[in-house]
């Protein structure tokens, strides 16, 4: 069994419930269940190695401290998405895009602090896909679909209709910061190619209020 760790920003229950419904409809319609294997969340740091109990404890205590500091400065800070988007050239992933609005600044500060914590913790190997300069805050509704471009455009049109019909609000707020352990036998040592989608499981190690 192979293990990785992640830090996830969890949104309030009312927003999470609507996003979950939207994700289920979109994933079911296009036979892509990868996104549904995760909690509904915005990734802060994902799939990093944390090989020893001492390094896990250091990260845990650091996240608790960062959550407390964030709560002290920006309690339940506001977030706003600008609708659906896809990564350039990608025909696999559809997401609610939280990049570009001025409210995202506070999330970027939290992300940078988490990245700094991981970089300074002995034994931890951060996932560079979510490094500070590459951080793109988003909430995934379809993932690893690998659709032909025309079908992907159709999926985007469906997703837009579902988001509209479910009346997912554009504004929400930060609620919790989760420290998560992921496990997968299929992933082996390489978690970058999506092989983990065959048998991913996850455990919430702790939840810190924001």
N, C-alpha and C positions, 0 to 999 in steps of 0.2 A: 504494500500500500504506500502511495506517495502522498505527502502532505504539503500544503501551502497555506498561507495566511492572508487575510485581507482586512481592510478597514472600510466600513460602509456608512454612508450618511443615510439615515432613515427619516422619511417625511411623516407628517402626522397621519393618523388612521383614516381620516376622511379622504385625503388625497391618495393615500396608498390603496384604499379600497377601489377607487375609480380606476387608478392606473392598473391595478391587478386585473380588473374586468377587461379593460382594453387589451392588455397583453394577451390574455387567454383567447379572446376572439381572434386576434391577428395571428397568433402562433398556431392555433387549431386550424385556421383556414388555409395556412400555407405549410402545414405539416413540419413546423420547425419548433421543437420544444426546448431548445437550448436556453432561451431566455427564462422560461418557466422553471428551470432548475435552480434559479437564484431567488433570493429574497428581492422584493421590489425596493430598489435603492439607487443612490448615486455613488459610484465608486470613488473613494478617496485614495486608496492604495490597494492593489490587488495581486494575488498570487506571488507573494514574496516568501523567501525561505527564512525560516526561523528555527534552526535545527536543535537548539538546546533549551532545557527548562529555564535556565538563567536568562537567555535572550528573550524568551516568551514573557517572563516576568518583567524584564526591563521595558519591553514594548507595552505591556499591559499597564504598568504604573505610569509610563509616559503618556499614554492615551488618556488615562484618567485625569492627569494633570492638565493636559491640553484642553480637554472638555471643560474642566472647571474654569480655566482661564477664558475660554471662549464664552462660557456662560456668564462670566463676570463682566466681560466687555460688550458682548453682543448676544444677550439671552434670546433664544429662539429666533435667530436672525432670519430675515425675509429672503425668499428666493422667487425668481420669476423665470419661466421658460418662454421661448419665442416660437413655440410650435414644434412640428415634426421636422426632422432632418435626417440625413444620411452622410456617412463619411465620403469624401471625394473618391470617386472611382469604385465605390463598394456597392454590391448588389446583394448584401446579406443582412445588413443591420439597419433598423429604423429606431429612432429614439426621440424622446422629448429633449430639446436642446436648451440647456441652461446657460450656455456660453453667450457672452455679449451684452448682458444687462448689467447695469451698475451694481445691482444687489449681489452679484456673484463674487464681488471683491472679498467679502468676508469668508466665503467658502474657499477662495483661493488662498487666503491667509492661513486658514486651518489646514488645507492641503499641504502648503509649503512647510508648515510646522511639523506635520506628520512625516513628510519626506525627510526633513532634517533629523527627526528622531530615528527613523530607520537607518539613515546613512551613518549615524553615530553609534548605533548599537552593534557591539561585536557579534559576529556570526550571521547577521542578517544580510541577505542579498535581495535588495529591492528589485521589483519588476520595472524595468526602464520604460515600458509602454505607458506608464502613468507617471513618469518623472515630471519634475516641476514645469519644464518648458513644454511638455506635451499634454499637460492636464486639460481635458476637455470635459467639463461637467455635463453629464447627460443621464437620462433614465431610459434604459433599453426596453423596447416593446417587441422587437423581433431581432433574432441573432442567429448567425451561422446558417441562414436560409439558403445561400448560394443559388439564387434565382437568376434566370435569364433577364437581361435588362428590361424587356417589355413586361415580363411578369412582375419584376420588382416595382416598376412604375404602377402597375395595377395594385400591388400590395400597399404602396404608399397612398394611393387614392382610397383604398379601403380603410387604412389606418386613420386618415384624416376624417373620414366619415364617422368612424367609431369614436374617436376623441371628441368630435363635435356632438354626437348623439348622447354620449355619456356625460357631457358637460364638464369635462375635466378643467378645473380652473387654471388660469395662467399663473396665478400667484399662490405660493404656499410658504412654509417656513421649515427651518431645521428643527428636528425633534430629538433624535438619538444618534449617538456614534457607536457603532457595533465593532467589536473585535471578533473576527470570524476565523475558524479553522476549516479548510477545505480538504477533502480526501478523495482520491481516485486511484484505482489500480490501472486503468487504461492509460492515464497520462504518462506514467513512467517518470522520467526525469525532465521531460520537455512539456511544459504547460503552455507553450506559445501557439500550438497548432490546433487546438480545440479537441484533441483526443479525449480530454477529460469529460466531454459531453456524454460519453457512453455510460458513465456510472458516477457522476459527481454527487457527493454528499457534503453537507456543511453543518457545522455546530457553532452556535453563538457562545463565545467564551465569556463575553461580558458586554453590558450595555451601559453607556454613559449619557446622561441627559444633557441636552444642549439648551 
